[in-house]
Amino acid sequence: MTALIDIQMAFDGDDNIAADIPSPEDLQRWADTVFAYLALNDQEFTARFVDRTESRTLNHQYRGKDKPTNVLSFPFESPPGIELPLLGDLVICAPVISEEAQEQNKTVRNHYAHMIVHGILHLLGYDHIDEAEARQMEALEIRVLAELGIDDPYQDDYFDH
């Protein structure tokens, strides 16, 4: 149950925010926990850490929302007949993650773990467009995060889906 992660550091802002960006070891453990829980093997994705400007641009371009967001998921779609273990890309906005953690009285590390798990599930096709899908996805996130020793991130219902 191994995740292959390409980490891209495109954030070069505030040193305190940069210091909170998860280590490759943390990213590996979080992704491996998702993959183990779902019995997946050797899946690859990119985790790109960005600033507000890049997040806002991508969020506007792909979701029609003119503001930065915590994580964007871009699933990879392979050409017909070609199977690749590539899930896609996660674009994680470091300043938004840090602010949300503070606003929600969570550790930055735990909020990053949640957003990485959340983003990976999106890459795997999970969504929260309707209430039933949201409940299924949130329940899975809660179970995976519990495996990591992290409390239910929805217990105070701060998360903006």
MODELLER restraints for C-alpha pairs under 7 A, 6 or more apart:
rsr = mdl.restraints
at = mdl.atoms
rsr.add(forms.Gaussian(group=physical.xy_distance, feature=features.Distance(at['CA:1:A'], at['CA:32:A']), mean=5.92, stdev=0.5))
rsr.add(forms.Gaussian(group=physical.xy_distance, feature=features.Distance(at['CA:1:A'], at['CA:35:A']), mean=5.61, stdev=0.5))
rsr.add(forms.Gaussian(group=physical.xy_distance, feature=features.Distance(at['CA:1:A'], at['CA:36:A']), mean=5.20, stdev=0.5))
rsr.add(forms.Gaussian(group=physical.xy_distance, feature=features.Distance(at['CA:1:A'], at['CA:39:A']), mean=6.88, stdev=0.5))
rsr.add(forms.Gaussian(group=physical.xy_distance, feature=features.Distance(at['CA:1:A'], at['CA:40:A']), mean=5.78, stdev=0.5))
rsr.add(forms.Gaussian(group=physical.xy_distance, feature=features.Distance(at['CA:1:A'], at['CA:41:A']), mean=4.39, stdev=0.5))
rsr.add(forms.Gaussian(group=physical.xy_distance, feature=features.Distance(at['CA:1:A'], at['CA:42:A']), mean=6.15, stdev=0.5))
rsr.add(forms.Gaussian(group=physical.xy_distance, feature=features.Distance(at['CA:2:A'], at['CA:32:A']), mean=5.47, stdev=0.5))
rsr.add(forms.Gaussian(group=physical.xy_distance, feature=features.Distance(at['CA:2:A'], at['CA:41:A']), mean=5.71, stdev=0.5))
rsr.add(forms.Gaussian(group=physical.xy_distance, feature=features.Distance(at['CA:2:A'], at['CA:42:A']), mean=4.81, stdev=0.5))
rsr.add(forms.Gaussian(group=physical.xy_distance, feature=features.Distance(at['CA:2:A'], at['CA:43:A']), mean=6.87, stdev=0.5))
rsr.add(forms.Gaussian(group=physical.xy_distance, feature=features.Distance(at['CA:3:A'], at['CA:28:A']), mean=6.50, stdev=0.5))
rsr.add(forms.Gaussian(group=physical.xy_distance, feature=features.Distance(at['CA:3:A'], at['CA:31:A']), mean=5.95, stdev=0.5))
rsr.add(forms.Gaussian(group=physical.xy_distance, feature=features.Distance(at['CA:3:A'], at['CA:32:A']), mean=5.55, stdev=0.5))
rsr.add(forms.Gaussian(group=physical.xy_distance, feature=features.Distance(at['CA:3:A'], at['CA:42:A']), mean=5.42, stdev=0.5))
rsr.add(forms.Gaussian(group=physical.xy_distance, feature=features.Distance(at['CA:3:A'], at['CA:43:A']), mean=5.23, stdev=0.5))
rsr.add(forms.Gaussian(group=physical.xy_distance, feature=features.Distance(at['CA:3:A'], at['CA:44:A']), mean=5.76, stdev=0.5))
rsr.add(forms.Gaussian(group=physical.xy_distance, feature=features.Distance(at['CA:4:A'], at['CA:42:A']), mean=6.48, stdev=0.5))
rsr.add(forms.Gaussian(group=physical.xy_distance, feature=features.Distance(at['CA:4:A'], at['CA:43:A']), mean=6.03, stdev=0.5))
rsr.add(forms.Gaussian(group=physical.xy_distance, feature=features.Distance(at['CA:4:A'], at['CA:44:A']), mean=4.40, stdev=0.5))
rsr.add(forms.Gaussian(group=physical.xy_distance, feature=features.Distance(at['CA:4:A'], at['CA:45:A']), mean=6.50, stdev=0.5))
rsr.add(forms.Gaussian(group=physical.xy_distance, feature=features.Distance(at['CA:5:A'], at['CA:44:A']), mean=5.72, stdev=0.5))
rsr.add(forms.Gaussian(group=physical.xy_distance, feature=features.Distance(at['CA:5:A'], at['CA:45:A']), mean=5.27, stdev=0.5))
rsr.add(forms.Gaussian(group=physical.xy_distance, feature=features.Distance(at['CA:5:A'], at['CA:46:A']), mean=5.58, stdev=0.5))
rsr.add(forms.Gaussian(group=physical.xy_distance, feature=features.Distance(at['CA:5:A'], at['CA:47:A']), mean=6.84, stdev=0.5))
rsr.add(forms.Gaussian(group=physical.xy_distance, feature=features.Distance(at['CA:6:A'], at['CA:45:A']), mean=6.33, stdev=0.5))
rsr.add(forms.Gaussian(group=physical.xy_distance, feature=features.Distance(at['CA:6:A'], at['CA:46:A']), mean=4.53, stdev=0.5))
rsr.add(forms.Gaussian(group=physical.xy_distance, feature=features.Distance(at['CA:6:A'], at['CA:47:A']), mean=6.18, stdev=0.5))
rsr.add(forms.Gaussian(group=physical.xy_distance, feature=features.Distance(at['CA:7:A'], at['CA:46:A']), mean=5.85, stdev=0.5))
rsr.add(forms.Gaussian(group=physical.xy_distance, feature=features.Distance(at['CA:7:A'], at['CA:47:A']), mean=4.95, stdev=0.5))
rsr.add(forms.Gaussian(group=physical.xy_distance, feature=features.Distance(at['CA:7:A'], at['CA:48:A']), mean=5.90, stdev=0.5))
rsr.add(forms.Gaussian(group=physical.xy_distance, feature=features.Distance(at['CA:8:A'], at['CA:47:A']), mean=6.17, stdev=0.5))
rsr.add(forms.Gaussian(group=physical.xy_distance, feature=features.Distance(at['CA:8:A'], at['CA:48:A']), mean=4.48, stdev=0.5))
rsr.add(forms.Gaussian(group=physical.xy_distance, feature=features.Distance(at['CA:8:A'], at['CA:49:A']), mean=6.25, stdev=0.5))
rsr.add(forms.Gaussian(group=physical.xy_distance, feature=features.Distance(at['CA:9:A'], at['CA:48:A']), mean=5.98, stdev=0.5))
rsr.add(forms.Gaussian(group=physical.xy_distance, feature=features.Distance(at['CA:9:A'], at['CA:49:A']), mean=5.18, stdev=0.5))
rsr.add(forms.Gaussian(group=physical.xy_distance, feature=features.Distance(at['CA:9:A'], at['CA:50:A']), mean=6.93, stdev=0.5))
rsr.add(forms.Gaussian(group=physical.xy_distance, feature=features.Distance(at['CA:10:A'], at['CA:48:A']), mean=6.73, stdev=0.5))
rsr.add(forms.Gaussian(group=physical.xy_distance, feature=features.Distance(at['CA:10:A'], at['CA:49:A']), mean=5.57, stdev=0.5))
rsr.add(forms.Gaussian(group=physical.xy_distance, feature=features.Distance(at['CA:10:A'], at['CA:50:A']), mean=4.91, stdev=0.5))
rsr.add(forms.Gaussian(group=physical.xy_distance, feature=features.Distance(at['CA:11:A'], at['CA:49:A']), mean=5.74, stdev=0.5))
rsr.add(forms.Gaussian(group=physical.xy_distance, feature=features.Distance(at['CA:11:A'], at['CA:50:A']), mean=4.47, stdev=0.5))
rsr.add(forms.Gaussian(group=physical.xy_distance, feature=features.Distance(at['CA:11:A'], at['CA:51:A']), mean=5.21, stdev=0.5))
rsr.add(forms.Gaussian(group=physical.xy_distance, feature=features.Distance(at['CA:17:A'], at['CA:94:A']), mean=6.57, stdev=0.5))
rsr.add(forms.Gaussian(group=physical.xy_distance, feature=features.Distance(at['CA:17:A'], at['CA:95:A']), mean=6.34, stdev=0.5))
rsr.add(forms.Gaussian(group=physical.xy_distance, feature=features.Distance(at['CA:17:A'], at['CA:98:A']), mean=6.64, stdev=0.5))
rsr.add(forms.Gaussian(group=physical.xy_distance, feature=features.Distance(at['CA:20:A'], at['CA:108:A']), mean=6.82, stdev=0.5))
rsr.add(forms.Gaussian(group=physical.xy_distance, feature=features.Distance(at['CA:21:A'], at['CA:94:A']), mean=6.82, stdev=0.5))
rsr.add(forms.Gaussian(group=physical.xy_distance, feature=features.Distance(at['CA:22:A'], at['CA:109:A']), mean=6.91, stdev=0.5))
rsr.add(forms.Gaussian(group=physical.xy_distance, feature=features.Distance(at['CA:30:A'], at['CA:113:A']), mean=6.40, stdev=0.5))
rsr.add(forms.Gaussian(group=physical.xy_distance, feature=features.Distance(at['CA:30:A'], at['CA:117:A']), mean=6.83, stdev=0.5))
rsr.add(forms.Gaussian(group=physical.xy_distance, feature=features.Distance(at['CA:31:A'], at['CA:117:A']), mean=6.83, stdev=0.5))
rsr.add(forms.Gaussian(group=physical.xy_distance, feature=features.Distance(at['CA:33:A'], at['CA:144:A']), mean=6.76, stdev=0.5))
rsr.add(forms.Gaussian(group=physical.xy_distance, feature=features.Distance(at['CA:34:A'], at['CA:117:A']), mean=6.71, stdev=0.5))
rsr.add(forms.Gaussian(group=physical.xy_distance, feature=features.Distance(at['CA:34:A'], at['CA:144:A']), mean=6.18, stdev=0.5))
rsr.add(forms.Gaussian(group=physical.xy_distance, feature=features.Distance(at['CA:35:A'], at['CA:41:A']), mean=6.70, stdev=0.5))
rsr.add(forms.Gaussian(group=physical.xy_distance, feature=features.Distance(at['CA:37:A'], at['CA:144:A']), mean=6.93, stdev=0.5))
rsr.add(forms.Gaussian(group=physical.xy_distance, feature=features.Distance(at['CA:42:A'], at['CA:85:A']), mean=6.76, stdev=0.5))
rsr.add(forms.Gaussian(group=physical.xy_distance, feature=features.Distance(at['CA:43:A'], at['CA:85:A']), mean=4.87, stdev=0.5))
rsr.add(forms.Gaussian(group=physical.xy_distance, feature=features.Distance(at['CA:43:A'], at['CA:86:A']), mean=5.95, stdev=0.5))
rsr.add(forms.Gaussian(group=physical.xy_distance, feature=features.Distance(at['CA:43:A'], at['CA:87:A']), mean=6.52, stdev=0.5))
rsr.add(forms.Gaussian(group=physical.xy_distance, feature=features.Distance(at['CA:44:A'], at['CA:85:A']), mean=5.88, stdev=0.5))
rsr.add(forms.Gaussian(group=physical.xy_distance, feature=features.Distance(at['CA:44:A'], at['CA:86:A']), mean=4.71, stdev=0.5))
rsr.add(forms.Gaussian(group=physical.xy_distance, feature=features.Distance(at['CA:44:A'], at['CA:87:A']), mean=5.75, stdev=0.5))
rsr.add(forms.Gaussian(group=physical.xy_distance, feature=features.Distance(at['CA:45:A'], at['CA:86:A']), mean=5.96, stdev=0.5))
rsr.add(forms.Gaussian(group=physical.xy_distance, feature=features.Distance(at['CA:45:A'], at['CA:87:A']), mean=5.29, stdev=0.5))
rsr.add(forms.Gaussian(group=physical.xy_distance, feature=features.Distance(at['CA:45:A'], at['CA:88:A']), mean=5.05, stdev=0.5))
rsr.add(forms.Gaussian(group=physical.xy_distance, feature=features.Distance(at['CA:45:A'], at['CA:89:A']), mean=5.55, stdev=0.5))
rsr.add(forms.Gaussian(group=physical.xy_distance, feature=features.Distance(at['CA:46:A'], at['CA:88:A']), mean=6.44, stdev=0.5))
rsr.add(forms.Gaussian(group=physical.xy_distance, feature=features.Distance(at['CA:46:A'], at['CA:89:A']), mean=4.59, stdev=0.5))
rsr.add(forms.Gaussian(group=physical.xy_distance, feature=features.Distance(at['CA:46:A'], at['CA:90:A']), mean=5.94, stdev=0.5))
rsr.add(forms.Gaussian(group=physical.xy_distance, feature=features.Distance(at['CA:47:A'], at['CA:89:A']), mean=6.12, stdev=0.5))
rsr.add(forms.Gaussian(group=physical.xy_distance, feature=features.Distance(at['CA:47:A'], at['CA:90:A']), mean=4.85, stdev=0.5))
rsr.add(forms.Gaussian(group=physical.xy_distance, feature=features.Distance(at['CA:47:A'], at['CA:91:A']), mean=6.12, stdev=0.5))
rsr.add(forms.Gaussian(group=physical.xy_distance, feature=features.Distance(at['CA:48:A'], at['CA:90:A']), mean=6.07, stdev=0.5))
rsr.add(forms.Gaussian(group=physical.xy_distance, feature=features.Distance(at['CA:48:A'], at['CA:91:A']), mean=4.82, stdev=0.5))
rsr.add(forms.Gaussian(group=physical.xy_distance, feature=features.Distance(at['CA:48:A'], at['CA:92:A']), mean=5.98, stdev=0.5))
rsr.add(forms.Gaussian(group=physical.xy_distance, feature=features.Distance(at['CA:49:A'], at['CA:91:A']), mean=6.03, stdev=0.5))
rsr.add(forms.Gaussian(group=physical.xy_distance, feature=features.Distance(at['CA:49:A'], at['CA:92:A']), mean=4.82, stdev=0.5))
rsr.add(forms.Gaussian(group=physical.xy_distance, feature=features.Distance(at['CA:49:A'], at['CA:93:A']), mean=5.86, stdev=0.5))
rsr.add(forms.Gaussian(group=physical.xy_distance, feature=features.Distance(at['CA:49:A'], at['CA:94:A']), mean=6.22, stdev=0.5))
rsr.add(forms.Gaussian(group=physical.xy_distance, feature=features.Distance(at['CA:50:A'], at['CA:91:A']), mean=6.81, stdev=0.5))
rsr.add(forms.Gaussian(group=physical.xy_distance, feature=features.Distance(at['CA:50:A'], at['CA:92:A']), mean=5.99, stdev=0.5))
rsr.add(forms.Gaussian(group=physical.xy_distance, feature=features.Distance(at['CA:50:A'], at['CA:93:A']), mean=4.90, stdev=0.5))
rsr.add(forms.Gaussian(group=physical.xy_distance, feature=features.Distance(at['CA:50:A'], at['CA:94:A']), mean=6.17, stdev=0.5))
rsr.add(forms.Gaussian(group=physical.xy_distance, feature=features.Distance(at['CA:51:A'], at['CA:93:A']), mean=5.54, stdev=0.5))
rsr.add(forms.Gaussian(group=physical.xy_distance, feature=features.Distance(at['CA:51:A'], at['CA:94:A']), mean=6.30, stdev=0.5))
rsr.add(forms.Gaussian(group=physical.xy_distance, feature=features.Distance(at['CA:51:A'], at['CA:95:A']), mean=6.56, stdev=0.5))
rsr.add(forms.Gaussian(group=physical.xy_distance, feature=features.Distance(at['CA:52:A'], at['CA:68:A']), mean=5.40, stdev=0.5))
rsr.add(forms.Gaussian(group=physical.xy_distance, feature=features.Distance(at['CA:52:A'], at['CA:93:A']), mean=6.29, stdev=0.5))
rsr.add(forms.Gaussian(group=physical.xy_distance, feature=features.Distance(at['CA:52:A'], at['CA:95:A']), mean=6.78, stdev=0.5))
rsr.add(forms.Gaussian(group=physical.xy_distance, feature=features.Distance(at['CA:55:A'], at['CA:68:A']), mean=4.78, stdev=0.5))
rsr.add(forms.Gaussian(group=physical.xy_distance, feature=features.Distance(at['CA:55:A'], at['CA:69:A']), mean=6.22, stdev=0.5))
rsr.add(forms.Gaussian(group=physical.xy_distance, feature=features.Distance(at['CA:55:A'], at['CA:93:A']), mean=6.03, stdev=0.5))
rsr.add(forms.Gaussian(group=physical.xy_distance, feature=features.Distance(at['CA:56:A'], at['CA:66:A']), mean=6.02, stdev=0.5))
rsr.add(forms.Gaussian(group=physical.xy_distance, feature=features.Distance(at['CA:56:A'], at['CA:67:A']), mean=4.68, stdev=0.5))
rsr.add(forms.Gaussian(group=physical.xy_distance, feature=features.Distance(at['CA:56:A'], at['CA:68:A']), mean=3.82, stdev=0.5))
rsr.add(forms.Gaussian(group=physical.xy_distance, feature=features.Distance(at['CA:56:A'], at['CA:69:A']), mean=6.87, stdev=0.5))
rsr.add(forms.Gaussian(group=physical.xy_distance, feature=features.Distance(at['CA:59:A'], at['CA:65:A']), mean=5.61, stdev=0.5))
rsr.add(forms.Gaussian(group=physical.xy_distance, feature=features.Distance(at['CA:59:A'], at['CA:66:A']), mean=6.59, stdev=0.5))
rsr.add(forms.Gaussian(group=physical.xy_distance, feature=features.Distance(at['CA:59:A'], at['CA:67:A']), mean=6.76, stdev=0.5))
rsr.add(forms.Gaussian(group=physical.xy_distance, feature=features.Distance(at['CA:59:A'], at['CA:68:A']), mean=6.46, stdev=0.5))
rsr.add(forms.Gaussian(group=physical.xy_distance, feature=features.Distance(at['CA:59:A'], at['CA:69:A']), mean=6.98, stdev=0.5))
rsr.add(forms.Gaussian(group=physical.xy_distance, feature=features.Distance(at['CA:60:A'], at['CA:66:A']), mean=4.70, stdev=0.5))
rsr.add(forms.Gaussian(group=physical.xy_distance, feature=features.Distance(at['CA:60:A'], at['CA:67:A']), mean=6.93, stdev=0.5))
rsr.add(forms.Gaussian(group=physical.xy_distance, feature=features.Distance(at['CA:69:A'], at['CA:93:A']), mean=6.55, stdev=0.5))
rsr.add(forms.Gaussian(group=physical.xy_distance, feature=features.Distance(at['CA:69:A'], at['CA:96:A']), mean=6.41, stdev=0.5))
rsr.add(forms.Gaussian(group=physical.xy_distance, feature=features.Distance(at['CA:70:A'], at['CA:92:A']), mean=5.83, stdev=0.5))
rsr.add(forms.Gaussian(group=physical.xy_distance, feature=features.Distance(at['CA:70:A'], at['CA:93:A']), mean=5.20, stdev=0.5))
rsr.add(forms.Gaussian(group=physical.xy_distance, feature=features.Distance(at['CA:70:A'], at['CA:96:A']), mean=5.38, stdev=0.5))
rsr.add(forms.Gaussian(group=physical.xy_distance, feature=features.Distance(at['CA:70:A'], at['CA:97:A']), mean=5.52, stdev=0.5))
rsr.add(forms.Gaussian(group=physical.xy_distance, feature=features.Distance(at['CA:71:A'], at['CA:90:A']), mean=6.62, stdev=0.5))
rsr.add(forms.Gaussian(group=physical.xy_distance, feature=features.Distance(at['CA:71:A'], at['CA:91:A']), mean=5.52, stdev=0.5))
rsr.add(forms.Gaussian(group=physical.xy_distance, feature=features.Distance(at['CA:71:A'], at['CA:92:A']), mean=4.48, stdev=0.5))
rsr.add(forms.Gaussian(group=physical.xy_distance, feature=features.Distance(at['CA:71:A'], at['CA:93:A']), mean=6.27, stdev=0.5))
rsr.add(forms.Gaussian(group=physical.xy_distance, feature=features.Distance(at['CA:71:A'], at['CA:115:A']), mean=6.51, stdev=0.5))
rsr.add(forms.Gaussian(group=physical.xy_distance, feature=features.Distance(at['CA:71:A'], at['CA:119:A']), mean=6.53, stdev=0.5))
rsr.add(forms.Gaussian(group=physical.xy_distance, feature=features.Distance(at['CA:72:A'], at['CA:90:A']), mean=5.68, stdev=0.5))
rsr.add(forms.Gaussian(group=physical.xy_distance, feature=features.Distance(at['CA:72:A'], at['CA:91:A']), mean=5.06, stdev=0.5))
rsr.add(forms.Gaussian(group=physical.xy_distance, feature=features.Distance(at['CA:72:A'], at['CA:92:A']), mean=6.58, stdev=0.5))
rsr.add(forms.Gaussian(group=physical.xy_distance, feature=features.Distance(at['CA:72:A'], at['CA:119:A']), mean=6.93, stdev=0.5))
rsr.add(forms.Gaussian(group=physical.xy_distance, feature=features.Distance(at['CA:73:A'], at['CA:89:A']), mean=5.91, stdev=0.5))
rsr.add(forms.Gaussian(group=physical.xy_distance, feature=features.Distance(at['CA:73:A'], at['CA:90:A']), mean=4.73, stdev=0.5))
rsr.add(forms.Gaussian(group=physical.xy_distance, feature=features.Distance(at['CA:73:A'], at['CA:91:A']), mean=6.53, stdev=0.5))
rsr.add(forms.Gaussian(group=physical.xy_distance, feature=features.Distance(at['CA:73:A'], at['CA:119:A']), mean=5.66, stdev=0.5))
rsr.add(forms.Gaussian(group=physical.xy_distance, feature=features.Distance(at['CA:73:A'], at['CA:122:A']), mean=6.22, stdev=0.5))
rsr.add(forms.Gaussian(group=physical.xy_distance, feature=features.Distance(at['CA:73:A'], at['CA:123:A']), mean=6.09, stdev=0.5))
rsr.add(forms.Gaussian(group=physical.xy_distance, feature=features.Distance(at['CA:74:A'], at['CA:88:A']), mean=5.53, stdev=0.5))
rsr.add(forms.Gaussian(group=physical.xy_distance, feature=features.Distance(at['CA:74:A'], at['CA:89:A']), mean=5.03, stdev=0.5))
rsr.add(forms.Gaussian(group=physical.xy_distance, feature=features.Distance(at['CA:74:A'], at['CA:90:A']), mean=6.33, stdev=0.5))
rsr.add(forms.Gaussian(group=physical.xy_distance, feature=features.Distance(at['CA:74:A'], at['CA:123:A']), mean=6.63, stdev=0.5))
rsr.add(forms.Gaussian(group=physical.xy_distance, feature=features.Distance(at['CA:75:A'], at['CA:87:A']), mean=5.72, stdev=0.5))
rsr.add(forms.Gaussian(group=physical.xy_distance, feature=features.Distance(at['CA:75:A'], at['CA:88:A']), mean=4.30, stdev=0.5))
rsr.add(forms.Gaussian(group=physical.xy_distance, feature=features.Distance(at['CA:75:A'], at['CA:89:A']), mean=6.38, stdev=0.5))
rsr.add(forms.Gaussian(group=physical.xy_distance, feature=features.Distance(at['CA:75:A'], at['CA:123:A']), mean=4.77, stdev=0.5))
rsr.add(forms.Gaussian(group=physical.xy_distance, feature=features.Distance(at['CA:76:A'], at['CA:86:A']), mean=6.49, stdev=0.5))
rsr.add(forms.Gaussian(group=physical.xy_distance, feature=features.Distance(at['CA:76:A'], at['CA:87:A']), mean=5.40, stdev=0.5))
rsr.add(forms.Gaussian(group=physical.xy_distance, feature=features.Distance(at['CA:76:A'], at['CA:88:A']), mean=4.30, stdev=0.5))
rsr.add(forms.Gaussian(group=physical.xy_distance, feature=features.Distance(at['CA:78:A'], at['CA:84:A']), mean=6.93, stdev=0.5))
rsr.add(forms.Gaussian(group=physical.xy_distance, feature=features.Distance(at['CA:87:A'], at['CA:123:A']), mean=5.79, stdev=0.5))
rsr.add(forms.Gaussian(group=physical.xy_distance, feature=features.Distance(at['CA:87:A'], at['CA:124:A']), mean=6.92, stdev=0.5))
rsr.add(forms.Gaussian(group=physical.xy_distance, feature=features.Distance(at['CA:88:A'], at['CA:123:A']), mean=6.33, stdev=0.5))
rsr.add(forms.Gaussian(group=physical.xy_distance, feature=features.Distance(at['CA:90:A'], at['CA:119:A']), mean=6.38, stdev=0.5))
rsr.add(forms.Gaussian(group=physical.xy_distance, feature=features.Distance(at['CA:97:A'], at['CA:111:A']), mean=6.87, stdev=0.5))
rsr.add(forms.Gaussian(group=physical.xy_distance, feature=features.Distance(at['CA:97:A'], at['CA:112:A']), mean=6.71, stdev=0.5))
rsr.add(forms.Gaussian(group=physical.xy_distance, feature=features.Distance(at['CA:98:A'], at['CA:108:A']), mean=5.82, stdev=0.5))
rsr.add(forms.Gaussian(group=physical.xy_distance, feature=features.Distance(at['CA:101:A'], at['CA:107:A']), mean=5.93, stdev=0.5))
rsr.add(forms.Gaussian(group=physical.xy_distance, feature=features.Distance(at['CA:101:A'], at['CA:108:A']), mean=5.25, stdev=0.5))
rsr.add(forms.Gaussian(group=physical.xy_distance, feature=features.Distance(at['CA:101:A'], at['CA:111:A']), mean=5.92, stdev=0.5))
rsr.add(forms.Gaussian(group=physical.xy_distance, feature=features.Distance(at['CA:104:A'], at['CA:158:A']), mean=6.56, stdev=0.5))
rsr.add(forms.Gaussian(group=physical.xy_distance, feature=features.Distance(at['CA:110:A'], at['CA:150:A']), mean=6.61, stdev=0.5))
rsr.add(forms.Gaussian(group=physical.xy_distance, feature=features.Distance(at['CA:114:A'], at['CA:145:A']), mean=6.93, stdev=0.5))
rsr.add(forms.Gaussian(group=physical.xy_distance, feature=features.Distance(at['CA:117:A'], at['CA:141:A']), mean=6.63, stdev=0.5))
rsr.add(forms.Gaussian(group=physical.xy_distance, feature=features.Distance(at['CA:118:A'], at['CA:141:A']), mean=6.61, stdev=0.5))
rsr.add(forms.Gaussian(group=physical.xy_distance, feature=features.Distance(at['CA:126:A'], at['CA:137:A']), mean=6.25, stdev=0.5))
rsr.add(forms.Gaussian(group=physical.xy_distance, feature=features.Distance(at['CA:127:A'], at['CA:133:A']), mean=5.97, stdev=0.5))
rsr.add(forms.Gaussian(group=physical.xy_distance, feature=features.Distance(at['CA:127:A'], at['CA:134:A']), mean=6.49, stdev=0.5))
rsr.add(forms.Gaussian(group=physical.xy_distance, feature=features.Distance(at['CA:127:A'], at['CA:137:A']), mean=6.55, stdev=0.5))
rsr.add(forms.Gaussian(group=physical.xy_distance, feature=features.Distance(at['CA:128:A'], at['CA:134:A']), mean=3.81, stdev=0.5))
rsr.add(forms.Gaussian(group=physical.xy_distance, feature=features.Distance(at['CA:128:A'], at['CA:137:A']), mean=6.69, stdev=0.5))
rsr.add(forms.Gaussian(group=physical.xy_distance, feature=features.Distance(at['CA:142:A'], at['CA:152:A']), mean=5.36, stdev=0.5))
rsr.add(forms.Gaussian(group=physical.xy_distance, feature=features.Distance(at['CA:145:A'], at['CA:151:A']), mean=6.94, stdev=0.5))
